[in-house]
Amino acid sequence: MDFVKDIRLTLIFTAFLSVVAAVFAHLYLGIMNGFQLMYIPFDLLGKGLRLLSLSSALGNGAAIAVYLSLAFIPLVYWFIKRKRGNRHAAGLLLPIISIYSLFLIYFFINPGIMIQRLFPDYGSEVMVISIKAILAFLFWGMWLSYFLLKSADTVLAPVSYHKSIPMIRQLQLLLKLGAYLYTIIYSFFMIFPVLTEVSGIIQTEGAAETASNNIKISLHVLIYVINSIPVAITVWIYVKGILLFEAMADKHFKEEEQTAAIALGKVSKIGIYGVVICGLASNILKVIMCGYLKDITINIYLPLFPLITAFVSMILSGYFKEAGKLKENDELFI
């Protein structure tokens, strides 16, 4: 239980720091979309290589060498792994990542030329930011896919129980990383639209409409808070899942595992009701208050990922409970 309490506290602290960082980035760095941060490393790298290339002939050679070296790191790693006999299917993504890295780094070295050639109709500043964010997102998504597929190869390998303990530990780690990642994505990245809307309301409306402004700002914040409840429920399910895997590794088919499975089932059931109620509340609130928001376009909020997570967790909980009961019946029969 101490482990779970610790992770709860660190998750709450992570969410708080993410919100503070988002507010700081919006107010003092002028960032309008959190996904801009995904391409900043490539932007800095591209500017640095461009300056190095323009400095001299020697600098140009050094810039080309750095460019190729960085792009071919995944490919070299893949060759080394294959030579050592490691032929996981996930490794096939590494050459693709290298090829994409060649394009991506070159794009950020010469963004103006590349946008004119590839995206001639999207030259506005907002569209350029969006294109850069999408390209960077694809890069990070490829690496995430690689690590997930690699983990899946290990997890799905047929092994005995004692050899499966490292696999269970790996699943714990994946759930823990998922909990932190989901917390950061919603607390940091998804709060920027709210901050942008609030800033727009404050800047465009006059002082005479202060009461109306306060209502609009409160509505945006309230909708964000309501939408964050399914996220919190999903993270809560992750924490219960971590506790279940911990019991599976240390006390397999014992009372602690049964208790953890029952707790996961209860949280999942609460999660299903909570997610549905929050989705309805958010959508009803948007419809009722569209006059205050001055927006007749209603984006329907449907938290599918939290709902699917809750359903899958409830099914897994039932499976573990039934497995425990079958073992107890076998022991009584013997």
Secondary structure in CASP SS format (residue, H / E / C, confidence):
PFRMAT SS
TARGET T0000
AUTHOR 0000-0000-0000
METHOD secondary structure of the structure
MODEL  1
M C 1.00
D H 1.00
F H 1.00
V H 1.00
K H 1.00
D H 1.00
I H 1.00
R H 1.00
L H 1.00
T H 1.00
L H 1.00
I H 1.00
F H 1.00
T H 1.00
A H 1.00
F H 1.00
L H 1.00
S H 1.00
V H 1.00
V H 1.00
A H 1.00
A H 1.00
V H 1.00
F H 1.00
A H 1.00
H H 1.00
L H 1.00
Y H 1.00
L C 1.00
G C 1.00
I C 1.00
M C 1.00
N C 1.00
G H 1.00
F H 1.00
Q H 1.00
L H 1.00
M H 1.00
Y C 1.00
I H 1.00
P H 1.00
F H 1.00
D H 1.00
L H 1.00
L H 1.00
G H 1.00
K H 1.00
G H 1.00
L H 1.00
R H 1.00
L H 1.00
L H 1.00
S H 1.00
L H 1.00
S H 1.00
S C 1.00
A H 1.00
L H 1.00
G H 1.00
N H 1.00
G H 1.00
A H 1.00
A H 1.00
I H 1.00
A H 1.00
V H 1.00
Y H 1.00
L H 1.00
S H 1.00
L H 1.00
A H 1.00
F H 1.00
I H 1.00
P H 1.00
L H 1.00
V H 1.00
Y H 1.00
W H 1.00
F H 1.00
I H 1.00
K H 1.00
R H 1.00
K H 1.00
R C 1.00
G C 1.00
N C 1.00
R C 1.00
H C 1.00
A H 1.00
A H 1.00
G H 1.00
L H 1.00
L H 1.00
L H 1.00
P H 1.00
I H 1.00
I H 1.00
S H 1.00
I H 1.00
Y H 1.00
S H 1.00
L H 1.00
F H 1.00
L H 1.00
I H 1.00
Y H 1.00
F H 1.00
F H 1.00
I H 1.00
N C 1.00
P H 1.00
G H 1.00
I H 1.00
M H 1.00
I H 1.00
Q H 1.00
R H 1.00
L H 1.00
F C 1.00
P C 1.00
D C 1.00
Y C 1.00
G C 1.00
S C 1.00
E H 1.00
V H 1.00
M H 1.00
V H 1.00
I H 1.00
S H 1.00
I H 1.00
K H 1.00
A H 1.00
I H 1.00
L H 1.00
A H 1.00
F H 1.00
L H 1.00
F H 1.00
W H 1.00
G H 1.00
M H 1.00
W H 1.00
L H 1.00
S H 1.00
Y H 1.00
F H 1.00
L H 1.00
L H 1.00
K H 1.00
S H 1.00
A H 1.00
D H 1.00
T H 1.00
V H 1.00
L C 1.00
A C 1.00
P C 1.00
V C 1.00
S C 1.00
Y H 1.00
H H 1.00
K H 1.00
S H 1.00
I H 1.00
P H 1.00
M H 1.00
I H 1.00
R H 1.00
Q H 1.00
L H 1.00
Q H 1.00
L H 1.00
L H 1.00
L H 1.00
K H 1.00
L H 1.00
G H 1.00
A H 1.00
Y H 1.00
L H 1.00
Y H 1.00
T H 1.00
I H 1.00
I H 1.00
Y H 1.00
S H 1.00
F C 1.00
F H 1.00
M H 1.00
I H 1.00
F H 1.00
P H 1.00
V H 1.00
L H 1.00
T H 1.00
E H 1.00
V H 1.00
S H 1.00
G H 1.00
I H 1.00
I H 1.00
Q H 1.00
T H 1.00
E C 1.00
G C 1.00
A H 1.00
A H 1.00
E H 1.00
T H 1.00
A H 1.00
S H 1.00
N H 1.00
N H 1.00
I H 1.00
K H 1.00
I H 1.00
S H 1.00
L H 1.00
H H 1.00
V H 1.00
L H 1.00
I H 1.00
Y H 1.00
V H 1.00
I H 1.00
N H 1.00
S H 1.00
I H 1.00
P H 1.00
V H 1.00
A H 1.00
I H 1.00
T H 1.00
V H 1.00
W H 1.00
I H 1.00
Y H 1.00
V H 1.00
K H 1.00
G H 1.00
I H 1.00
L H 1.00
L H 1.00
F H 1.00
E H 1.00
A H 1.00
M H 1.00
A H 1.00
D H 1.00
K C 1.00
H C 1.00
F C 1.00
K C 1.00
E H 1.00
E H 1.00
E H 1.00
Q H 1.00
T H 1.00
A H 1.00
A H 1.00
I H 1.00
A H 1.00
L H 1.00
G H 1.00
K H 1.00
V H 1.00
S H 1.00
K H 1.00
I H 1.00
G H 1.00
I H 1.00
Y H 1.00
G H 1.00
V H 1.00
V H 1.00
I H 1.00
C H 1.00
G H 1.00
L H 1.00
A H 1.00
S H 1.00
N H 1.00
I H 1.00
L H 1.00
K H 1.00
V H 1.00
I H 1.00
M C 1.00
C H 1.00
G H 1.00
Y H 1.00
L H 1.00
K C 1.00
D C 1.00
I C 1.00
T C 1.00
I C 1.00
N C 1.00
I C 1.00
Y C 1.00
L C 1.00
P C 1.00
L H 1.00
F H 1.00
P H 1.00
L H 1.00
I H 1.00
T H 1.00
A H 1.00
F H 1.00
V H 1.00
S H 1.00
M H 1.00
I H 1.00
L H 1.00
S H 1.00
G H 1.00
Y H 1.00
F H 1.00
K H 1.00
E H 1.00
A H 1.00
G H 1.00
K H 1.00
L H 1.00
K H 1.00
E H 1.00
N H 1.00
D H 1.00
E H 1.00
L H 1.00
F H 1.00
I C 1.00
END
